[in-house]
Amino acid sequence: MLTDEQQMIRDMVREFAAGELEPYAAEVDVSRRLVPGILDKLGALNLLGLCAPAESGGAGVDVATYALALEELARACASTAVVVLAHNSLGVQPLQAFGTDEQRRRWLQPLASGEKLAAFALSEPEAGSDMSALRTTAHKTADGWVLRGSKTLVVNAPSAEILLVAARTDPDAAPERGIDVFVLEKGAAGLSVGEPADTLGWRGAGIGALVLDDVPVQDGARLGPAGAGLELCERMLDGTRLGMAAVAVGIAQGAFDRAMRYAHDRPQFGKPIMSHQSVQSRLADSTIDLHAARLVVQAGCRLADSGAPYRKEAAIAKVLASEAASRVCDHAIQVHGGYGYIVEYHVERSYRDAKLCEIAYGTNELLRLLIVQELAREAEAGSAG
């Protein structure tokens, strides 16, 4: 049930990913670097400004179309898809939603056009899922702020030219208040970026750490209303979780495609293994998981596009799709048998990439709690009504 525009964009991204990403995905995994020049190609196709309006240099597509594009990228190369997700959902979209006219002119336009890459620094060594435990601080000065602290697990950290950083501005406020988000530029005094971590999956996504040693920023670099950083981060993460769910579907689809080809081509006991009931069951279960995950993701996207709250639906989509992806990739390895454990058959990479989808941008354990909290809030609102 895609519109003509959605189908056109999906097909365009699919063709691009098949030609420019999939042949090099294994190399990206080993080298821990994206294909050289690929960011320029992504920018030329407007994939680094998908949801930004045309006047800011973007494509101006809706959330549902954005998710379709992420799925097709992840189907070919999860690392590239995650780089695009972090750039759009945690850089472009927050600046579009919360930035002033000056901030959009200064930072949004070069991001949406693909001229520069964005990263968002929230997690810390002792503050991951609990955002209220942030220890990075921003101290007020005569003409701005000075940031001090460290960040970890930052996608795009080594390559990003523009960084959004969450910091505590009011140490006397309640833990969930007194937090703000600041925009920094690469090369800022006191800002240092570590080498990418040696991760299980998403190995080309540049997951690194930042150290902020008295980094000066001007007042005009604060994003959104004063003290509203926690709410801003939560809204950013809602959209990111929908995107993460789409990435998970793409990873699963890529693994399933390989399993189908292998099951069709691999003879065993005188006939293709697809004719064996045990293999058929795994392929059928994978198909069920893929259909369910894709439908839930698109339902969440349509809700987001309608302007209605979608925090619960984003959490549901992320939990369902990421866990479905892990199951599909596990089935793909099992269908391949011993070859599934060999790197050159690629499904083991999909398995590793899928696992992080259950953890990033809110662990699935945390999101289950969030879902229950949203159910309780809805029940209370219904009783009051």
N, C-alpha and C positions, 0 to 999 in steps of 0.2 A: 504494500500500500504506500509506495513512495510517490512523491510528486515528480514531475518531469525534471525539475531542477535538482532534486535530491538524487535521482537516478543518474543524471549527468555527472554530478560531482563524485558520487560513489564510483562510477565507472572510470572517471578520470584518475582518481586516486588509486584505484585498483591497478590500472595499467601502469601508472608511474611506479607503484610499489613493486610490481612484478618485474619491471625492467631495471629499476635503479636501487632497490633495497634488497629484495630476496636473494639475488646472486651473491651478495656481499655480507649477508647477515652472520654467517659463520665467522668470517674474518673480523667483523665488528666485535663479536663475542670474545675472540681470542686477543685482539689488539687493545680492547677496551677504548676504542675510538670510533666515532662515526665515520662513514665513508667521506673522504676528503671532498669538499665542495658541496656536500649534500644540503647544508643549510641554505646556501644560495639558491639551489634548485627548489627547496621547500618554499623559500620566500617568493620566488618567481611565480609559483603556483598559488600564492596567497594562503598557503597552509600555516603560516606563522601569524596570520591575522584573521582567522576564519570568522570569528564572531564580532570583530571590531567593525564599526560602520565604515562605509566607503570614504567618507570625508576624513577619516583617520588613517586611511591607507589599507583598510581591511577588506574582507569579502562580504561581511554583513550577513552571514548565514545564520539560521536558527540553531538551537541546541541539538535538535534531532539530526540535522545534517552534519554538524560538528562530530557527533558520536559516530555516524557512519564513516566519516573520514578517518577517525582514530582507529576504528575497527579494521579498516583496510590496511592502514599502516602497520598495525600490530600483527596482522596476519602474515606479513612479510618480515618485519623486523621490530621486535618489541622495544628495543633500546631507542630506536628512532621515534616510535610512537610515544614513548614516555617523555622524551625531550620535547616533542610538540605539545603534549598534554601540559607539562609543567609550564612551558612558555605561555601558552594561551590561557589556561585556567588560573594560573597563579601569578601571572604577570600582566598580560593584555587585559583580561576581563576585570580584575580589580581596579586597574587604572581607568578603564572605561566607566565602571560603576561608581567609583568613589573619588576619582581625581578631579581637581579643579581644571578650568580651561587651560591655565598655564602648565599644569602637570601633564595634561594630555598632549599639549603641543610639544613639550620638552621630551617626554618619555614614551607616550603611547604611540605616537606616529612612527618613530624609528623601530619600535617593537612590532607593530602591526604590519609594517611594510617589509619586515624581514631583515632590515638593516642591522639590528642588534638582537641579542638573545637575552631572555629574562630568567631569573631564578627567584625562588621564595625561601627564605631562611626562617623556619619556625622551631623545629626540633633542636633540643640541646642534649648534652650528655646525661642530664638528670631530669629532663622535661620533654617527654615525647607525647603520649596521648593526653597527658594532663597539662593543658596549655596554661592553667592558672599557676603552675609551678615555674614559670619562666624566671631565669636569673639574669639574663642579659638586661642591662639597664641603660637608660637614656637620661643623662643629667642636664638640666636646663642651664644655658649660658646666656650671655647678653644678647647674642645674635642667632641663637639656635640651640643645638643639643650636642652632647658628646656621648657616643655609644661605646659600651664596654661589655664584653662577654664572648661567648663562643657558640657556634651553631654546628650541627652535624646532620648527616643524611640529607644534604641539599642537592637535589637533582639539578644538573646544569652548572654546578658550582664553578668548575674550572673554565668554562667557556662564556659564562654570562657576563654581559657588559652592564646590565642593569639588575640590581638586586632589591627585593623587598624584604625588610628585616623587621621582625616583631621584637619589641623591647618593653620593659617595664619603666614607665615614666613617673609613677607615683608609688613609692614604697609604702606609704601609709594607707593606701586604699585596700579594699578587700581583694583577696587573691584573684578574683575573676574580673576586677576592674583595674584601672590605672595602667592599661596596656595600650600601646600605639604601634602603628606600622610606619616605617620610614623607607624612603627610596634612596638607595646609594648607587653610585656609579663605580665601575671598575677602576682601580687605580687610586681610590680615595686614600688619603693619608691614614695610616694605622690599620688598614684592612689587608689581611693576608688570607690566601686561599690555599688549602692543602691539596695534595694529589688525590685523584679519584681512589676511593676505597676498592679493594679487591672483593667484589661481591659475588654472591651465588648466581644471580641473574641480573638482567638489565645492565650487562657489563659495559655497554657503550654509552650509558646515560650520564656518565660523569657525576656519580654520587660522591660528594666531597664535603669538607668541613671548612668553616670560616672562623677566623679569629678577629675580633674587633677590639683593638687596643687604642682606646680614646679616639674614635673616628668622629670627626666633626661633621655635622649636617646642619643646614639652615632650616629655619622654621618652615619654609616653603616645601620641604621634603617630607613633611608629615602627611600621611594619606588618611583622609576621612576626618570625622569630628574628633576632638580631643578626648582621649580616654576610651574610645570606642573600638580599640584594636581587637579585643577578643571577639566581639560580634562580627567585625569585619572578617577576621580569620575564619570564623565558623561559616559565614556565607560563602567565602572563597572555597572552603573545603566541601561544602554541599555540591557545588558545580564540579569540583575536581573528582569527587567520588563517582558521579555519573560518568565522567570521562574515563575514570579508572575501570569502571564496569565495562565500558565499551572496549577498552584495551584488552581486558580479560577475554571478552568474546572473540576478539581478533586472534589472540594467541591460541585459544582453543580451536578456532576454525582452521588455522594453519596446521596444527597438529592433526586434526581430524582429516584434512585433505591428504596428508601424507599417509595416514593409516589406511584410508580408502584405497589409495593407489597401490600401496604395498599389499593389502589384502587381495586385491584384484590380480596382481602380477605374481605373487609368491606361490609356487606350487608346493603342496605337501600331501603325501599319500596319494599322489596321482591326480590331484585337482587343486584349484586355487583355494587358499585358506579361507576366502570369503564364504565358501560353501559349508564351512564347519559351523555348527550351531553356537559354539562358545565365542567364536569371533563375531558372528552375527549379533549376538547379545551385546557385546561390547560396543559395536558400531551403532546399534539401536539405542542403547543407553546414552551414548555420546550425542546422538541426534536429538534425543529428548532434552538433554541438558542444554545444548546449543539453542534450540528453539525457545525454551523457557527463558534462558538468560537474555537472548536478543529481544524478546517481547517485553520483558520487565525493564530493560534499559530504555527501549523506545517509549514505553509508557511513562517512565520518569522524565524523559526528555520532553514529551508533549506537555506534561504538567508544568515543567520549568518554562517552556515557551508560552504557556498561558498566563504567566505572571503569578500563579498561585504558589504558596509555600510547598516545598518538596523535600524538606530535610529527611523525613522518614523514608520517603520513596527512594531518595538517593542512597541512603544507607542500605535499604533492602536490595536495591540493584547491585550495589558493590559487594555485599555479602553473597548473594545468590550467584552472581556472575563469576566472582573470583573462585568460589568453591567448586562451581561447575567446571571452570577451566582446569583446575587441578585434577578433577576426576577424568575429564576428557583426555588430558595429556597423559595421565596414568594409563588409561585404556590404550592410547596410541603406542606407548612403550610396550605394553603387553602384547598387542597385536603384532608388533615387530619381533617379538621374542628376544633372543640374544642380541640381535642387531639393534634393537631399540636402545641398548646400553652403549652403543658405539656413536661417537661424535658425528661421524660423517652422515648418519641417517637423520640428524637434526631434531628428532623428537625429544631427546634428552634436554636439549636447550629450551625447547618450549616448556618442558616440565619445570625447569629451574626458573624460567621467566614467570610462569604462572604463580609460583609460590609467593613471590613478593606482592602480588596483587591482593593477597589475603592480609597483608601487613601494612602496606603503605597508605598514608592519608587516613589513618584511623584503622586500627586492627579490627578484625571481624568480631572479636570479643567485645571491644569497646562499642562497636556499632550495634551489637545486639542490645546492649544496655541503653543506647540512644533510642533505638526503636521502641523499647518498652516505655521509656520516659515520654516519648511523643504520643504513644497510645494513652498513657495516663493523663497527659495534658489534654488530649482530644476528649477523653471521657469526662474530665472535669469541666471542660468548656461545654460539652453536651448537657451535662447535668445542670449547669448554671443557666443554660438556655431554656 
